[in-house]
Amino acid sequence: MASDGVRRLFESVDKDYNGYIDINELHVALKKSHENHFTSETCQLLFGLFDTNEDGKVDFNEFHQLVVYYQHWLGVFEQLDANKTGFVSHAQLYKTLQECGCGVNLQLCRRLVKCYDTRHTGKLGFDDYMRCCVTVQSLHKGFTLQKTAEGTLSTDLEGLLTLVIRARPRPVANLSVD
């Protein structure tokens, strides 16, 4: 999306015209773009990734980065969902995670779908898919940074919890409940 298109989108999402997007404005926009199904957890994940100065607001530059990131994941999802059902299977999730360099197997992908499937369909809609992939990718990145030359991770409970916490969305105040 060209910068002027992102600017127009930013201005349409900024409902109070203060030059920033807050968590609720982002959540409303995401829900509108996804038939009212975009979980608050996924919204918090995106917001937390791009509110880089942690001031509870996303400025235009942060929003531009968020849009590029969002469009990347949407493009990947739409390629996988070639038959336009709005869902992807555990096998399609497996393909994505393999392409991201995450060495997971099909059985783990089945468990991930069960964990992230908020609609209880046995498949992942876009928001669930994106939240799952971003979380697994974050954990993989943290693991990769800490593993030894032999490819193993030697950590204590504190180290493991640190990896998990970094992969989870940062709580953002004032998010209206779904």
N, C-alpha and C positions, 0 to 999 in steps of 0.2 A: 504494500500500500504506500503510495507516494506521501511525502511529508505533509502536503496540503490536505490530503484525504485524512491523514491521522489527525491533523489540526481540527478539521471539521468534526471528526468523531469525538475528539477530546472535548470540544465545545458543546456537543450534544449530550455528552455524559455528565459534564459539569453543571448540574442542575441549579446550584446556588451561585454560579458565575463568579466564584472566588479565585479561579485560576488553578485550582487543584481538584483532584478526584479523591473522594474519601471512600472508605470501604463499602458503605451503603450504596453510593452512586455506582460503583463498579459492579456490585452484586445485582442491582436492578438491571443494568445494561447486559450483564452476562445472562441473567434469567430471560430477558426479552429475546436475546439472540438464540436461545436454546429451549424454546417452548416451555418456559417457566421451570425447567429442571436444570439448575446449576447449583450445586450444594454450597452451603456457606463454607465448608471445609476447603473445597477447591478454590473458592474465591479468596479465602484467607491465605492459602498457599501462594497463589499468584500475587496477591497484594504484598505479602511478606517478602517475596523474591525481589520485587521491584520498588518497594519503599526503602530504597537503599540507605537513606539517612535516618530511617526509623522515626519519622516525625508524625506518622499517622496520616500522611497525605502523599499522593502521587502527583508530581509535577508533570509538565508536558514531556520532558526528556525521559523520565521514568516510564510514563505512559507509552511513549513511542517504543521503548524497549519491550514493554509488556505486550503490546500489539504484535510486534515482530515474533516474539516467543510464542504467543497464542496462535498466530497464523501458521507457524511451523508445525505445532502439534496438531492443529486442525487439518493441515494438508496431509500429514502422515496418516491421520485417522481416516480421512476421506479416501486416500489411496487404498487402504486396507478394506474399507467398507465399499467395495466396488459395486455391490448390488443395492446400495443406498438403504439399508435397513435401519441405520442409525446406531448400530451395535457392532462390536467386534468380539470374536471368540477367544478362548485361551490360546488357540493355535496362532491367531493373528497377533495377540499380545506377545507370544513367544518370538515371533518374527521380529517385532519391533525391538524387544529387549536384546535379542541376538545382534541386531544391527547397531545397537547402542554400545555393544561390547560387554554387556552383562551376561556372564555365563550361567544362565538359568536353564532348567529343564522343563519339559511340558508339564510334569506333575506339579512343580512349583507354580507354574502359570495357572493351572487349574485352581490351586489354593488362593492365588492372588485375585483371580476373578471372584471367587466366593467372598473374599475379604472386602473387595472394593465395589461389588455389585449392589448399589443402593436401591435399585429397582427390583431386585430378586428375579432376574430373567435368566441367569446363567451366562450372561454376556455383559459387556461393558458399554455404556453410552459414552459419549465424548468426555464429559466432565470426569466421570469415574476413571476412564482410560488415561486421561491426562494426569490426574492426581496419582494414579498408580505408577505410571511411567516416570514421572518426575521424582516421586519418592524413592523408587527402586534405583533410579539413576543417581540420586543424591547419596544413597547408602553405598552404592557401588563406588562412587567417587571417593567417599570417605574411607572406605575399605582399601581402595587402591593406594591412597596416600599413606596408609598405615601398615600395609602388608610388607613382609620381608621379601628378600630376593627369591626365596623358595615359593612365594605365593601364598604364604599363610599369614594369618593375623593372630598375634599374641597380645591379648588385652585382658584387662580385668573388667569387672562389672561397670565401673565408672567409665572406662573407655567405650564399652559397648553402648551404654546409655547416652553418652555424648554423641556417638554416631547416629543413634535413633532420633535424639532430640534435634540435631541439626537437619535431619531429613523431614521433620514434621513442620507444619505451618506455624509461624510465630503468631500467637494470639494477638488479635487487633481489637482494641476497644471499640465499643459502639456499633458492632455489627448486629443488625436486626436478625432475628431468628427466622429460618426458612418458614 
